[in-house]
Amino acid sequence: MPKPKILLVDDVGLMLELEKSFLRFSPVRVFTARNGEEALEMVRKERPDLVYMDLNMPRMNGNVCCAAIKADQELKHTPVVMVTTAGRPEDQELCRSSGCDGYITKPIDRRLFLDVGRKYIPDIDRREPRYVFSAPVTCTQGEDHVAGTTADISIGGLYMAVDKTLERDAGIELSFTLPGTSQPIKATGRVAWLNAPEARLKPRLPVGFGIEFVEIANEDLEVVRAFVESLRPSR
């Protein structure tokens, strides 16, 4: 089955890279455009399943491009989510008047970006199955270093069993080594949920917290992916 297509449109390269990183663990094909004219051409050519469109761009603004998409009988059902600057009601009104299917504001919140996308592509940031796996892991938050043990792992994150819990959404640096490898996997992560002693959300797991990978080098991601695939039960 073909992967869903997502078109990201922004004239700022860093914004495109940020949005692409949000979709890193999603089973989708990502295309990019740098202005409204390129975006309109790409929509006609690729027929994406979802478009994230910046409002203010050179050559053709996002609201003009969105209006053109919605006016085209063959393209009008393409979901378009506009991206605009927070605190500018006039920009938000431009988005609404363009006929877009929704809008989000900058700075972009990763979870909101993905939540909005899941309305149109349910598999966005699909949670991968986790498999039991035990190995030493260390995480660093500022000057604090915490050592624990993994309880399970997936392509998108792991669970860390440790007596000390951090705050939810805390950013951390991770380091752990997988069997059969000599170099540690290093990643930036986010504390996604807590299994605190006083509030065990998942009693089957020890005290600790779930970690979502936020940034991980491509070569390390492929090592994790291959290892997780090796843990999948054979059918």
C-alpha positions as CSV (number, residue, x, y, z in Angstrom):
1,M,0.0,0.0,0.0
2,P,1.5,3.4,-1.0
3,K,2.5,5.7,1.8
4,P,0.4,8.8,2.3
5,K,2.0,12.0,0.9
6,I,2.6,15.2,2.9
7,L,3.6,18.5,1.3
8,L,5.4,21.0,3.6
9,V,5.5,24.6,2.3
10,D,7.7,27.3,3.8
11,D,10.3,29.7,2.4
12,V,12.5,29.2,5.5
13,G,14.7,26.1,5.2
14,L,15.0,25.7,9.0
15,M,11.2,25.6,9.3
16,L,11.0,22.9,6.7
17,E,13.7,20.8,8.5
18,L,11.8,21.2,11.8
19,E,8.5,20.0,10.3
20,K,10.3,17.2,8.6
21,S,11.8,16.1,11.9
22,F,8.3,16.0,13.4
23,L,7.3,13.4,10.8
24,R,10.5,11.4,11.1
25,F,8.8,8.3,12.7
26,S,5.7,8.5,10.5
27,P,5.1,6.1,7.6
28,V,4.6,8.9,5.1
29,R,6.4,10.4,2.0
30,V,7.4,14.1,2.5
31,F,7.7,16.7,-0.2
32,T,8.7,20.3,0.2
33,A,8.1,23.6,-1.6
34,R,9.5,27.1,-0.9
35,N,6.7,29.3,-2.1
36,G,3.0,29.2,-3.1
37,E,3.7,28.8,-6.8
38,E,5.9,25.8,-6.2
39,A,3.3,24.4,-3.8
40,L,0.5,24.7,-6.3
41,E,2.5,23.0,-9.0
42,M,3.5,20.2,-6.5
43,V,-0.2,19.7,-5.4
44,R,-1.2,19.3,-9.1
45,K,1.7,16.9,-9.7
46,E,1.8,14.8,-6.6
47,R,-1.7,15.0,-5.2
48,P,-0.7,15.0,-1.6
49,D,-2.9,13.7,1.2
50,L,-2.1,16.7,3.4
51,V,-0.5,20.1,3.0
52,Y,1.1,22.2,5.8
53,M,1.3,25.7,4.3
54,D,3.1,28.8,5.6
55,L,1.1,32.0,5.2
56,N,3.7,34.6,4.3
57,M,6.0,33.6,1.4
58,P,7.6,35.2,-1.6
59,R,6.0,35.0,-5.1
60,M,2.7,33.7,-3.8
61,N,1.5,33.8,-0.2
62,G,0.0,30.6,1.4
63,N,-3.5,32.0,1.6
64,V,-3.5,32.7,-2.1
65,C,-2.2,29.2,-2.9
66,C,-4.7,27.6,-0.6
67,A,-7.6,29.5,-2.2
68,A,-6.4,28.3,-5.6
69,I,-6.3,24.7,-4.4
70,K,-9.8,25.0,-3.0
71,A,-11.1,26.6,-6.2
72,D,-9.9,23.8,-8.3
73,Q,-12.5,21.0,-8.7
74,E,-9.8,18.3,-8.9
75,L,-7.9,19.6,-5.9
76,K,-10.4,21.1,-3.6
77,H,-10.6,18.1,-1.3
78,T,-6.9,18.3,-0.5
79,P,-6.6,19.1,3.3
80,V,-4.6,22.3,3.8
81,V,-3.4,23.3,7.3
82,M,-2.1,26.9,7.3
83,V,0.9,27.9,9.5
84,T,0.9,31.5,10.8
85,T,2.5,33.6,13.5
86,A,0.8,33.6,16.9
87,G,-0.6,36.9,18.1
88,R,-1.6,38.2,14.7
89,P,-5.4,38.0,14.4
90,E,-5.3,39.6,10.9
91,D,-3.1,36.7,9.7
92,Q,-5.5,34.1,11.2
93,E,-8.4,35.7,9.5
94,L,-6.5,35.5,6.2
95,C,-6.0,31.8,6.8
96,R,-9.7,31.2,7.6
97,S,-10.8,33.2,4.5
98,S,-8.6,31.1,2.2
99,G,-10.8,28.1,2.8
100,C,-8.1,26.1,4.7
101,D,-9.1,23.1,6.8
102,G,-7.3,24.4,9.9
103,Y,-4.3,26.4,11.0
104,I,-1.6,26.3,13.6
105,T,0.6,29.0,14.9
106,K,4.4,29.5,15.3
107,P,6.4,28.6,17.3
108,I,5.1,25.2,16.2
109,D,4.2,22.8,19.0
110,R,5.2,19.3,17.8
111,R,2.3,17.5,19.5
112,L,-0.3,19.9,18.0
113,F,1.4,19.6,14.6
114,L,1.0,15.8,14.7
115,D,-2.5,15.9,16.3
116,V,-3.8,18.1,13.5
117,G,-2.2,15.9,10.9
118,R,-3.7,12.7,12.4
119,K,-7.2,14.1,11.5
120,Y,-6.4,13.5,7.9
121,I,-3.7,10.7,8.0
122,P,-4.3,8.5,11.1
123,D,-0.9,6.8,10.7
124,I,1.0,10.0,11.4
125,D,3.4,9.4,14.3
126,R,1.9,5.9,14.7
127,R,3.1,4.4,18.0
128,E,5.3,1.5,17.1
129,P,5.1,-1.7,19.1
130,R,7.4,-1.9,22.1
131,Y,9.5,-5.0,22.9
132,V,11.0,-6.1,26.2
133,F,14.6,-5.2,26.3
134,S,17.0,-4.6,29.3
135,A,20.2,-2.7,29.0
136,P,21.9,0.1,31.0
137,V,20.9,3.6,29.9
138,T,22.0,7.1,31.1
139,C,20.2,10.3,30.6
140,T,21.4,13.9,31.2
141,Q,19.3,16.9,32.0
142,G,21.5,20.0,32.5
143,E,24.1,19.0,35.1
144,D,22.0,16.1,36.4
145,H,23.0,12.6,35.3
146,V,20.5,9.7,35.9
147,A,21.4,6.0,35.3
148,G,18.8,3.3,34.9
149,T,17.8,0.3,32.9
150,T,15.6,0.0,29.8
151,A,12.4,-2.0,30.2
152,D,11.3,-1.9,26.6
153,I,12.2,-0.2,23.3
154,S,10.5,0.8,20.0
155,I,11.7,2.6,17.0
156,G,10.4,5.9,18.5
157,G,11.6,5.6,22.1
158,L,12.1,3.5,25.2
159,Y,11.1,3.0,28.8
160,M,13.6,3.8,31.4
161,A,13.3,2.1,34.8
162,V,14.8,4.4,37.4
163,D,14.0,5.4,41.0
164,K,14.4,9.1,40.2
165,T,11.6,10.6,38.0
166,L,11.9,13.8,35.9
167,E,9.2,16.2,35.0
168,R,7.0,15.3,32.1
169,D,8.1,17.0,28.8
170,A,11.6,17.5,30.2
171,G,14.3,17.4,27.5
172,I,17.1,14.9,28.1
173,E,20.2,13.5,26.4
174,L,20.3,9.7,26.2
175,S,23.1,7.2,25.8
176,F,22.6,3.4,25.6
177,T,24.3,0.5,23.8
178,L,22.5,-2.3,21.9
179,P,23.6,-5.9,21.8
180,G,26.0,-6.6,19.0
181,T,27.2,-3.0,18.7
182,S,30.3,-1.3,20.2
183,Q,29.3,2.3,19.8
184,P,26.6,3.8,22.1
185,I,23.4,5.2,20.6
186,K,23.0,8.8,21.5
187,A,19.8,10.7,21.1
188,T,17.9,13.8,22.4
189,G,14.6,12.7,24.0
190,R,11.5,14.0,25.8
191,V,10.0,12.5,28.9
192,A,6.6,11.5,27.4
193,W,4.9,10.1,30.5
194,L,5.7,9.2,34.1
195,N,5.2,6.0,36.1
196,A,5.8,7.6,39.5
197,P,5.7,5.6,42.7
198,E,2.6,7.5,44.0
199,A,0.8,7.2,40.6
200,R,1.7,4.0,38.7
201,L,-0.1,4.4,35.3
202,K,1.2,1.0,34.2
203,P,1.7,-1.3,37.2
204,R,3.3,-3.9,35.1
205,L,6.3,-1.6,34.5
206,P,8.7,-0.5,37.3
207,V,8.9,3.0,38.4
208,G,10.4,5.3,35.8
209,F,9.3,7.1,32.6
210,G,8.7,6.7,29.0
211,I,11.0,8.5,26.6
212,E,10.3,9.7,23.1
213,F,13.2,10.1,20.7
214,V,13.2,13.7,19.4
215,E,16.6,13.9,17.6
216,I,18.7,10.9,16.6
217,A,21.3,10.6,13.9
218,N,20.2,8.7,10.8
219,E,22.8,6.0,11.3
220,D,21.8,5.5,14.9
221,L,18.1,5.4,14.0
222,E,18.8,2.6,11.4
223,V,20.7,0.6,14.1
224,V,17.7,1.0,16.5
225,R,15.3,0.1,13.7
226,A,17.2,-3.1,12.8
227,F,17.5,-4.1,16.4
228,V,13.7,-3.6,17.0
229,E,12.9,-5.5,13.9
230,S,15.0,-8.4,15.2
231,L,12.8,-8.5,18.3
232,R,9.5,-8.8,16.4
233,P,7.9,-12.3,16.9
234,S,8.1,-14.3,13.7
235,R,4.7,-15.1,12.1
